[in-house]
Amino acid sequence: MWYKHTPASFTAPEANERSTLVAILNSVDLRATASRINVLHYLNTTDIPVTAEMISRFVDLPLSTAYRVLTALEINRLAGVTFGRGDVTRWFRYIPGRPQYCPACGQSLHVEYN
């Protein structure tokens, strides 16, 4: 049976998850802005790497803000980036020490970060 992986729809984080996300952002010296919290929450809820355009649309952010947030998360090792066919950039939640791969295509996602 073929299972199609689709991006998660966005729902705002609940109060307890929001405090966890704030603590994660503060642990790497990032200010916990609403856009950073929402993007990190979205990356936590989806099981496939997603494009910045998808994040922008689902989280309801300007595309430029989505790219800035994703770049800040990547620099601080909270998000990772992978390049697919046609050089499509996709982002995922990077968690050190956990093998990560795309369930849709099986591509390993953590090689460049180890």
C-alpha positions as CSV (number, residue, x, y, z in Angstrom):
1,M,0.0,0.0,0.0
2,W,1.3,3.4,-1.0
3,Y,1.2,6.1,1.7
4,K,1.3,9.7,0.6
5,H,3.1,12.0,3.0
6,T,1.6,15.5,3.1
7,P,2.6,18.5,5.1
8,A,0.8,19.0,8.4
9,S,-1.8,21.7,8.6
10,F,-0.8,24.5,11.0
11,T,-2.4,24.9,14.4
12,A,-0.8,27.3,17.0
13,P,1.1,25.6,19.8
14,E,-0.7,25.0,23.1
15,A,0.6,26.8,26.2
16,N,2.8,24.0,27.5
17,E,4.3,23.3,24.0
18,R,4.9,27.1,23.5
19,S,6.9,27.2,26.8
20,T,9.0,24.3,25.6
21,L,9.6,26.0,22.2
22,V,10.6,29.2,24.0
23,A,13.1,27.2,26.2
24,I,14.6,25.6,23.1
25,L,15.0,29.0,21.3
26,N,16.5,30.6,24.5
27,S,18.9,27.7,24.9
28,V,20.6,28.7,21.7
29,D,20.4,32.4,22.5
30,L,17.6,33.2,20.0
31,R,14.9,35.6,21.0
32,A,11.6,33.7,21.1
33,T,9.5,35.7,18.5
34,A,6.1,34.6,17.4
35,S,7.4,33.7,13.9
36,R,10.3,31.6,15.3
37,I,8.0,29.8,17.7
38,N,5.4,29.1,14.9
39,V,8.0,27.9,12.4
40,L,9.8,25.7,14.9
41,H,6.4,24.3,16.0
42,Y,5.5,23.6,12.4
43,L,8.7,21.8,11.7
44,N,8.1,19.7,14.8
45,T,4.7,18.6,13.5
46,T,5.5,17.7,10.0
47,D,7.3,14.4,9.2
48,I,8.6,15.4,5.8
49,P,11.0,18.2,4.7
50,V,9.1,21.2,3.5
51,T,9.9,24.2,1.4
52,A,10.1,27.8,2.7
53,E,7.2,28.6,0.5
54,M,5.0,25.9,2.1
55,I,6.1,27.1,5.6
56,S,5.3,30.7,4.6
57,R,1.8,29.7,3.4
58,F,0.9,27.3,6.3
59,V,2.2,29.5,9.1
60,D,1.0,32.7,7.4
61,L,4.3,34.6,7.2
62,P,5.8,36.7,4.5
63,L,8.2,34.5,2.5
64,S,11.2,36.7,3.4
65,T,10.4,36.3,7.1
66,A,10.1,32.5,6.6
67,Y,13.6,32.4,5.0
68,R,15.1,34.6,7.8
69,V,13.6,32.4,10.5
70,L,14.7,29.2,8.8
71,T,18.2,30.5,8.3
72,A,18.4,31.5,12.0
73,L,17.2,28.0,13.0
74,E,19.7,26.3,10.7
75,I,22.6,28.4,12.0
76,N,21.7,27.4,15.5
77,R,21.3,23.7,14.5
78,L,17.5,23.6,15.2
79,A,16.6,23.0,11.6
80,G,18.4,21.4,8.7
81,V,18.2,21.8,5.0
82,T,18.3,19.3,2.2
83,F,18.4,19.8,-1.5
84,G,16.2,17.6,-3.7
85,R,15.9,17.2,-7.4
86,G,16.1,20.4,-9.3
87,D,17.9,22.0,-6.4
88,V,14.7,22.4,-4.4
89,T,15.6,23.4,-0.9
90,R,13.5,21.7,1.8
91,W,13.7,22.3,5.6
92,F,13.3,19.8,8.4
93,R,13.6,19.8,12.2
94,Y,17.1,18.7,13.1
95,I,17.5,16.8,16.3
96,P,21.1,15.8,17.1
97,G,21.8,12.2,17.8
98,R,18.7,11.0,16.0
99,P,19.0,9.4,12.5
100,Q,16.8,11.4,10.2
101,Y,15.5,10.6,6.8
102,C,12.6,11.6,4.6
103,P,9.8,9.0,5.0
104,A,8.5,9.8,1.5
105,C,11.7,9.2,-0.4
106,G,14.1,7.5,2.2
107,Q,16.8,10.2,1.7
108,S,19.1,10.6,4.7
109,L,18.9,14.1,6.0
110,H,21.6,14.3,8.7
111,V,24.8,13.5,6.9
112,E,26.0,17.1,6.4
113,Y,25.4,17.9,10.1
114,N,27.5,15.1,11.7
